[in-house]
Amino acid sequence: MAAMSAEVARTPLWTPSAEWCERAEMTRFMRWAGERYGPHGAFADYAELWDWSVSEVEQFWAAIWEYCGVRASQPYERVLDSRQMPGARWFEGAELNYAENMLVRAHDPDEVAVLHASELRELDTLTWAQLTEQVAAAAAGLRTLGVERGDRVVAYMPNIPETLVAFLAVVSIGAIWSSAAPEFGARSVIDRFAQIEPKVLLVVDGYRHGGKDFYRTAVVEDIVAELPTVEHVVLLPYLFAGTHAADEEQAKTIEPGGLTWEELLSRGAGGGLSFEQVPFDHPLWVLYSSGTTGLPKAIVQGHGGILLEQLKKSRLHLDLRGGDRMFWFTTTGWMMWNFLVGCLFGDAAIVLYDGSPGHPDLGVLWRLAERTGMTCMGVSAGLLAGSQKAGIEPGRDYDLHTLRAIGSTGSPLAPESFRWVYEHVDPDIWLFSTSGGTDVCTAFVGGCPLLPVYEGELQCRALGCAVQAWDEQGSPLVDEVGELVITEPMPSMPLFFWGEDPPHRDGHGGERYRESYFSMYPGIWRHGDWIRITPRGGAVIYGRSDSTINRQGVRMGTSEIYRAAGAVPEVLDALVVDVPRGGTDAQGGKELWMILFVVLAPGVSLDEELTTQIKRRIREDCSPRHVPNEILQIEQVPRTLSGKVLEVPVKRILMGTPAHEAASVDSLADPGSLDYFVELAKTL
């Protein structure tokens, strides 16, 4: 692993002021927890606080419960029954409700809770009173449809306020939520929802993306035809909001007996909001693995575990407070939507946007930040890199005086993008890159408002996340690249995968669950990323360990190769794979052919000079062994709808696997992006 670079930035790009630190909620929590649990009545710094949070996990999570004021109708008997993984049981005996903890707080009812805009709708708001009233009506309406505790309600809806209302209504009943973005194709939705046998399906008639309208009525009919357990379909006319009578007719066309969103709310109008009390580990929602290969894993997470994790993240790590406006660009098919909803626990308003981040140009989200008065703007690493390549000057062209933080996730944020933010957005902004996963619906490593920001580095390991880098033998590494592992349980870890028994400490149940996380290091969660923990406690992510390029025994994370290729101005995007050929290498192993696929700037063609320039940059920045055997120009890099590069599926296609077996085509941002590789495979 030594081949992966370990540059150390010595000078921070940003350091929080004394006033900033004093105001931070993390500081207040550190003092409060220090008085109760700290050495000599205090924690000296974040590093000491983190050490306590992962060594005394029972104390830490009990402290989060108390400090954040969790509402529970029944108290817990103990925090944790055992630290053994998998199978740890948290806060047994407690009964609560996620939605109650979000809605029944000391909010000013007239304070804005949600700001929302889309390519179809102008910017608008919902107050806490309006949000609560709509949730109450939707919940009462769902009860008239027979929805009860434990039933599954699924949504084929975009990132709009009706989806948020529906989610909170479902959860208030004790039913189980799951969602898919309307850009998902029918098969992808069926593969997800059919596993959990839903009773009610919420849908839209279409959506607008990139200025184009996409009709979804026919797709919905295909979905309904293969979900025999669905008893009711609720239609929200979104693309075509016609007359009420026309909307009713369209709903009944999709499903006899179907009703509209307006009818659902009317059924429950005037009803009070009640909250079903459920055990701490009662299923809250079902998320799905990206589904790039095989049937997506249906990941079940619980009311209490997600509640505690989101309270911790929103209040401490994001430093959210009343008056803040929190945004993250996401769709309902990505766990960042669930993460964004949880930011309401920070007493901040959240900003929802449904549309393309590049339409009509890459300034659309920066304009949204200006219009909404965002205080924290969350985007993908790709959007920041794209803004940089496009020469956008947000700090000059937009009024961003309210913006105090920018978050990034989805893929490693390149050092160049760190510098660009401080040079072209604001030299005094808190930039935090995060990395986690759908599996825990949070970030393992990410931001801390008390720490400086160093180029290319994630600030810290999150509280309660016992993150380490391990070698293949299971020994911890410091300032060396290894497998990202979690050595202590977390409350937001999956309860189980739908369709199999929960894992028990006696080794029974959860076979697929164990294989996914615990097969490499028994009893230790292996996440599948390469990570380096820096001497100062930060972290650098090097991409997925299952897509690492191994050249003559020297491994290299794909993110490093992308960084080197992307340093060439003409290169906008890249994908790299190595595929076995017929012969053997110098060490007697399989001969591997490394191919770098590049997307180039408009009007640029890949010629010998540019090929040489890219190879030279990779040789200098990575290693001579990782210079690609071949560089090919492509129109676009295939990605999932959540932006993940399909390295492993592309490799499988090039090795002869049919595309429909290598990847769940409907989970791709553009299913046609695989066509090039299918044709190329015929020549290899």
N, C-alpha and C positions, 0 to 999 in steps of 0.2 A: 504494500500500500504506500510505500514511501514515494512512489512516483507522483502521487497527487501533490499539487503545490501546497506550500504552507507559508505563504507570504504573511508577514505581520505588519499591519499598519500601525505606526508608532504615534501618529498625531490624530486625535479624533476630529471628525468632521463637525461634530456638534457636542456641546457639553451643557447639561441643564444648569440653569442658574440656581443660586441659593433660594431665591424667591419661588422659582418653579418647583423645586424639590419640597419646599415647605408647604406648598399648596397641594401637593400630590396626595391622593388617597392612599397610595402605597406607604407614604411616610406615616400617616395616621395609623394605618394597620400595624406597621412595624413597631410603633411605640406601644400601641394597645396590646399586641401579642407579646411584646418584650416584657411588659409589666407582669404578665401572667406566666410566661414560659421561658423567657430569655435568660441567658447567663447574666448574673448580676443585675437583673431587672431591665435589661435592654439588649437589643440586637445592634451590633456595631455597624452593619451595612447590609446590602442586599445579599451578598455572598453568604453571610452568616444566617440570614433569614431563610435562604434557600436550603442550606444544609439542614436546618431544623425541620423545614417542611417535608423533606424526603427521608430524614432519619426518624422523626417522630410523626409519622403520617397520621396516626390516630388523633394526636393533639392538634395537628394542623387543620384537618378537615372539621374537627369539632369547633375550632376557632373560627373558621369560615362560616359555619352554621350560626354561631352566636353573633359574630361581628356583623353579618349581613342581615340578621333578623329573620331567619327562615320561619315561615308560618307553617305549623303542623298541628293537626287536630289530636294526634297521639304522639307522645315523645318516643325517642329511640331508646332501646335498652342498652346498646353498646355501639360504638362507632364501627368496629371491624371485627369479624369473627376470627379471621386468620389472614396473614399476608401471602398465603400460598396462591400462586397463579397457575392456571385459571381457576375460577370457582370462589374467589373472595366475595363475601357478602357484607354489604355496607348498611349501617343504620337500621338494623332489624328492629321491628316494632313500630317504627315511625309511620304515620299516615299523613299525607299532604296532597297538594295538587299544584302542578307547575303553573297553570294559568292563574290560579288564585294568587300565587306569590308574585306574579307579574302585574296583575290588574288591581289587586287590593293592597295598594301602597299609599304612602302619603303624597299623592299627586294633586296638584291644582287641576281640577277637572277641565278648566278652560285652557290649560297649557297644551301646546302642540305635542302630540305623540308621534305622528307620522307625517312626513312630507313625501309626495309621490308625483312622478311624471313618467311619461312614456312617449313613444313616437305617435301614439294615438290620442293622448290626453295631455292637456296643459298642466302645469304645476299646480297642485292643490294640497290641502292639509286635512288631517283628522286630529281632533283634540282627544285627550284621554277620555272625556265624557262620551264623545261620539264613538270612539273605539269600543268602549265598554258596552254602550247601548247596542251597537251592531253585533257584538259577540253574544250578548244575551239573546237577541232576536234569532241569530243563526243557530245557537245552541237549542233554543226552544223549538225552532223549526226542524232541526235534525231529530229531536226527540219524537216529533209527530210522525217521522218516517220510521220510527222504531229503533233508532240508534241507541245502543246501551253500552255500558262499560265493557271494554274488551273487543267491541266491534271494530272493524277496520274501515276507515273513510279515506279515500284516495282522491288526489286532485291532479288534473291535467291542465294546469293553469300557470300563468306567468307571474312575474314578480310585481304584483299589484296589491292594493290594500285589501281587496276582497279575499285574496288567498291568505293573508295574515289573519283576517277576521275568521275565516273558516277554520284555520289551524287552531286558534285559541278556543273556538267554540267546541271543536272535536275533543280537545284535550280537557276542557272543563267537564265534559261528560264522563271522562275516563276511557273514552274510545282511543283508538290508535291511529295516528296520522301517517300518511306517506304521500309524496308528491313527485311529479315528473314535469319537466318543462315542455311546453307545447311544441318546441322544435324537435322533440324526440319522435321518431317514426313509430308506427303502430306496433311492430314486432318488439321494439325495445321497451315500450310501455307494457305490453302484455307479459314479456319475460320478467319484468319487475313485479307488477301488480298481481298477476295470476298466482304467484307464490304465496301471497298473504290473504287471498280470498276475501276481497272487500265487499261490504254491504252497500255502500253508497259511493258513486263516482261524480266528482265535480269537474266540469269541463268549460272551456271557452270555444267559441265558434271559429276563432282564428286569431292571428296576431300580425303585427307589422314589425319588420326588422330590416334595417338598411334601406328604408324607403319602399320596401316591397311588401305586399300583402300576401299572407299565407293562410289559405282556407283549411279548416281542420274538421269540418262536419263529417266528411267521408271517413277520415281517419278515426274519429270518435266512434262512428258506426262499426268500423272494423274492430276496435278495441272492445266495445260492448259485446260484440258477437262472441268474443273469446273469454269473457269474464262472466261465467254463468252464475256466480254468487251475487252479482250486482242486482239489487232490488230496486234502486232508484238512481236516476241520472238527473243531476241539477246543472242546468246550462246558464252560464253568464254570457249574454251577448256582448262581446268585447270589440270584435272587428266590425260587426254590423249591429249596432244598437238601434233596432227599429222600434216600431210601436209595440206596446205591451202585448197586444193580440198577436202580432206577427212573431214576437219572441216566444210566446206560448206555443204557437203552432210549430215553430222550429224545434223546440224542446221535445214535443211529442213525436216529431218526425224521427229524431234520433232514437227515442225510446218511448214506446207507448206508456203513458202514465208519467212521462218525464215532466219536470217543472223547471221554472226559471229561478235564478238567484233572487229576483224580486219577490216571487211567490214564496220562496223559502223564508225570507225575512218577514213577509206579511203573516205567515202562519205563526211565527213566534213573537210578533210585535206585542209589546207591553209586558212580556214575561220577565220576571226577575232572573238575575244571574245567580246560579247555584254551582257549587263545585263538588264533584264527586271526590271523596277522600279515598286515596289508593295507597298501597304500600310503597315504600321508597323505591323498590325495584320493579314497580308496575311498568309495563312497556309504554313509552311516550310516543315514539315514532320508529319507523323503519327507514333506514338509509340503505344505499346500495353501493357496492364497489363499482368502479367505472365500467365494468362489463366489457373491457377490451378483448377478453378471451372468455369463452364459456358463459354460463348463466351467471348474472350478477349475484354476488352474495347479498342476502337480505339481512342487514345488520340491525339488531334490535338494541335500543338504548332506553334507559329508564327515566322516570320523572325526577327522582331525587338526584341521581348522579349527574344528569345534564344541568339541573337547577344549580347545584353547587359549583360545577365547573364554570357555568356562564356567569354566576355571581362573581366568582374569582376573577375571570378574564375581564368582564366589563368594568368592574369597579377598580380593580387593582392594576392589571396589566395595561388596559386601555385608558385608565384614568378618566372614565366618563363620569359626568355629574350633570345635575339639572341645568338646562340651558344649552347643553351641547347638542350638536347635530351630527350624527354618525352615519357614514355611508360606506357600503362595500359593493362593488359591482359584481353581481352574481345573477344566476337564474335559479329557479326553484328545483332544478335537477342537480344542484351542487350543495354540499354541506355548508358552504359559506352563507347560503340563505338562512339556514337554521341558526348559524352563528350570529348573523346580523339581527335576527329576531331577538336573540338573547341579549343584545345590547340594550334593549329596553329595561333590563334589570339595573342598568347604570343610571336610570332616571333621565337619560338622554332621549331626544327624539331621533328616530331612524329615518333615513332617506332611501326610498325605493325608486329604482329606475328600470323600465322595461324597454329595451331597444338595443341597437348596435352601438358599441363604444367608438365606432369609426364613422358614423353617419350623422350629419353630412360630411364631417371631417373629424380628425382626432382631437379637436377642441371641444367636442360635445360634453364630455364629463367635466372639463375645467369650467365651462360655462355653467354647468349645473352646480358646481361648487360655489361659484359666484352668486347664483340666483338663490340658493338655499341657505347661504351662510354656513356651509359645512365647517365643522371644527376638526373632524377627522375624515380623511378620504382614503378608502381602501380600494386598491386596484390590483391587477395582475402585474407581474414583472414584465410581461410582454407589452403591456400598454405603456409602461414607463419607457421601455427600450424603443417602442415604436414612436413615441412622442419625441424622444431624443433624435432618432434617425430622421424624423420629418422636420426637424428644426423648429419645433414649437417652443415658444417663450411664454410659459404660463405666468411667471412672475411679472412680466412686462405687460402682457395683453389682457389680464383679468384681475379683478379686484378680489384678492384672496386674503384680505386682512384678518378674517375670522379663522382661517385655516392654521391650526397649530401642529397638526400631525398628518403624516401620510403613511399608510400601511401597504405592504406588498406581500402577495403569496401566489401560489400556483406553480411556481418554479423558482429556482435560486435567482436572486437579484444580483446582476453583474456589478462589479465594482464601478464600472463606467456609469451605470445608472445611478449609483449612490452619488457620484460626483455631479452628475447632471442635475439632480434634484437640488443640491445645494448651490449650484451655479446659476440655474435657470428657473427655479421655483422660489426658493427663499433660503438664504444662508442661515436663518435662525428657526428652522423647522425641525420637529422630531420625526425622523424617518426610521421606521422599524419594519424589518423584513421578518416574516414568520414562516414556520414550517410545522405541519402536523398531519392530520389525515381525517378522512371520513370515518375511519374506524373508531375514533374517540371524539369526533366532532369538535376539535379544538386544536391548538398549536402546542407542541411539546417545547419548542424553542421560539423565541420571538422578542417582543419589546418589553422594556421596563422604563418608566418615566424618570427613574433616578440615575440612570447610567448613561455614559457617553456613547455616541454612535461612531463606529469605526468602519471604514470603507470595506465593503464586501463581507461584513460580519453581522450575524444576528446577535443581539445584545446579551441574551441570557438564556438559561434554561428556566422554564416556567415553574412557578411555585407548585409544589406537589407532584412534579414530574421528575422522577429519578432517572434522568437521561444520562447515558454513558456511551462512549465509543468502545467497542470490543473487537478484539482480533478473532480469528477463526477458532482459537482454542478457548475463548471465553475469558480472556484477561483484559482488564480495562486499559485504555490508552489515553494519554494526555498529549495534546499537540501532534497527534498522529491520526490518520484517517482510519476509521473502522465502521463496523456495523452499528447503526443506531439501535440501542436497546433501552428498555424501561425495566428497571430492576425491582420496583415496588408497584403494587396495584394502585389504580386510580378509579374514582367512583364512576367516571364517564366511559370506562371501557365497556365493550358490548356485553349485554346480558347473555345473549346467545345469537345464533343465526336462525332465522325463521325456517322451520321445517326439520330441525334436529333438536334433541334434548339439550338443555343447558349443561355446560361442563361442570362436573363435580370434582371436589378435591381428591376423591378416591380413584380418579382416573377414568371414570365412566362418563359417557355423554360428550357431546360437542366435538366429534371427530374432525369435522371440517374446520371448526374454530381452532382447535389445537394445531392442525396442520398449517393454518394460515399464519399463526403468530408464535407458536411455541415449539415448532419442530426442530429448529436449529439449536436453540439453547433451552433445554427443558426447564420450565418454571420461570423463564425470562422472556418478556415480550420482545421479539425482533420485528422492527417495523419495515425494513426493506430499503432504507436509505443509507448512503454513506455520509458520515458526519465526522467533523474534527472539533473537539473541544479545545478552545484556545487557553493559554495559561491564565488569562484574565477572566475566564469564565464564560466567554462568548462562544459562538459556534459558527461553523461554516458547513453548509450542505452541498454535497457534490453529486446529487442525483440519485436515481434508484440503483440499488446494488444489483438488482437482477438484470440491468441493462449496461453494466460496466463493460468497457472495452479492455480485454485482456490480451496484451501483445507480448508474446515471448515471456510470459510470466510476470509482466509488469502491468498493473491495473490502473485504469484512468477513468474517473467519473466523466460521463458525457457532458455535464455542465461546463467542465473546463475546456473541452474541445469546442463547444458552442461559443464560449467566451472568446477563445482565440480566433475562430472563424468570424465571429461578429465584429471583431476589432477592425476587420477590413471594411471600409466604408460601403462598398458595393453590396455586401452581404446583409440581407434583411432577416433571414431566418435559416435554420439548418437542422438536419437530422443525420445522425451517424449510426451505422450498424456494422458489425463484422459477421460475415457468413462463412461457414466452412466450405472449402473447396475439396477437390479430390485427393490432393497430395498431403505431405507431412511437412512440418516446419523443421528448423535446425535442431530443435530439442526432441524431435520425434513425435510431437503432438500433431493434432489436425491443423492443416494449413488454413488460415483465416484470411479472408479478403475484406478489407475495411473500405467501406464506401461512405463518402460524405455527400449528402444531398443538400444543395443550397438554393434558397430563393433570393434572387437578385433584384436590385432596384429597377424600376421601370426603364426600359430602353437599353439595359445592360445585358450583354450576352457573355457566356462563359468562354473565354478564349485561353490560349496557352499562357499568356502573360498573367491573367487574373488567377488561373489555376496555380501557377508558380508562386504568386504572392500569398495565396491562402495557405499553401503547403508550408511556405517559409514561416508564416506566422505561427502555425501549429507546431512546427519543429522548434521554434524559439520559445514559445510560451508553454508548451506541454512537454513533449519529448520527441526525439527522432523516431522512436519506435511507433509513435502514434500519428505519424504522417499518413494520411489515407492513401491506399493503393489507387483510388479512383475518386474523382469529384464529378458529380453530375448535377446539372441544373434542373430544377423542378418548379412548377407553378405555385405550389403551396405545400406546407408541411402538414401531414394528417394529424389532427388532434381530436381529443374527445370534446364534448360540449363544455366541459369544465376547463379546457385548455391544456390538458396533459398531452405531451408528444407520444405518439404510438411507436416507440422504438421496438419493443418486443414483438408486437403484431407484424410490423413491417419486416422484421428479420424472419419471422415464421413464413410470411408470404414469399419472400425471396428464397426460402429453403424448400418451397413447393407446397406449403399448406394453402388450401383454398381460402380466399378472403373471408367467406362467411364463417369459416371455422377459426380463423386467426383473430377476428375482431367482430364484435357486435356492431354491425354497420350502422344501425339506427342510433347508436350512442355517439357517433362522430359528428363533429361540427359540419363537415361536408363529406358525405359518403363517397362522392366521386373522387376524393383525394387519394383513394387507394388504387384507382384504376391504373395509374402509371406504374405502380409497383407490381401489379398483376401481370402487366405486359412485359415488364423488365424481367420478371422471374422466368419467363419462357426462354430468355436468351442466356441465362446463367447456368 
